[in-house]
């Protein structure tokens, strides 16, 4: 038997059995039960509810590929309706095992410095200030899962890394230019959180998009986000598709399941009803109202998987883009260049200027972004209700509603013309057809046709 605590009431114990089960302990050294740790998750910012995200690839955005050059685009993006600017990693890139000439942004060489390719720390701070002055929020990409292959921690803190049987720092997947961090090491965890706090305090950014967040232990994120929100009420976006990331404190996460299903619908491999199956799976594994980052493309999908010019080409792009902007609890993402549109894969490890010229798709996005800003029916906490207006295997229709605001969305997710019939009395009236710019007279049993891959957005 191992004693826990015992207070000595007499100087001499008279019984040997008592001596064998009791430790002498002066009163002043008595241990008290440890106070429970504070595990409360501090809520994120309210401004996310009717926001959108625009991903910035600084290297490829302008011929110069610098912060100062990007800053000239702020007025245009403001006019388009962009809210949150997400910058791909702005930290220096490791040279050891570098991929290509310029390397991957995600092979971090220093967590507290700026990639000289983009400018200086002073340049970045100035850009953040300019963005804030224009009404934007600023988020930077954070790579907590691994560092680059020559990060100082490899020599200064070798126990910060997972190592193989020969003692070499490991890397996962085909990320040969990176080294895998060891989250069993508390000092490493503390150092990571300190580095993230540094960016909040030094540059006044508004949050982080966390790379491969689902590969990092959830308990780290919970402790990390709790600490960060003591500094500032930051917005946290997880590249991960797990409900527990939300209970750890993330505001939004990646809906990979939905994205893959959208691709299959676009390819004709699934029908529109399959989207409901995804929502049902999400309802069983995610907290109610979990915000999801909907997109048709991002840096990975563009460079490696031909999105959205390959997976949602031509006329197929628009209905799925409308879906990303209007779906329940959605936080829509636009990847820089989609408003052009860029219909090629942008190089990842080399200089490859986007080459903005016409911004041909910008009016389409502007219409959707401005609707989201002014109409609470598209807020992340607004109600979502499916409605049937015809062949449910082809037509995906739903109503978003909050208070007196209501928006009807009808998408033809097929390559055939479909007939729409208004069968729900709650849809009758004369709502504004957003893309026609005219009132739409909806009466009960009224029928009309919609073209292949067509879309209708009506504001009541």
Secondary structure, 3 states (H helix, E strand, C coil): CCCCCCCCCCCCCCCHHHHCCCCCCCHHHCCCCCCCCCCCCCCCCHHHCCCCEEEECHHHHCCCCCHHHHHCCHHHHHHHCCCEEEECCCCCECCCCCCCCCCCCCCECCCCCCCCCCCCHHHHHHHHHHHHHCCCEEEEEECCCEEECCCCHHHHCHHHECECCCCCECCCCCCCCEEEECCCCHHHHHHHHHHHHHHHHHHCCCEEEECCHHHCCHHHHHHHHHHHHHHCCCEEEECCCCCHHHHCCCCEEECHHHHHHHHHHHCCCCCCCHHHHHHHHHHHHCCCCCEEEECCCCHHHHHHHCCCCCCCCCCHHHHHHHHHHHCCCEEEEEECCCCCCCCCCCCCCCCCCCCCCCCCCHHHHHHHHHHHHHCHHHCCCCEEEEECCCCCCCEEEEEEEECCEEEEEEEECCCCCEEEECCCHHHCEEEEECCCCEEEEECCCCEEEECCCCEEEEEC
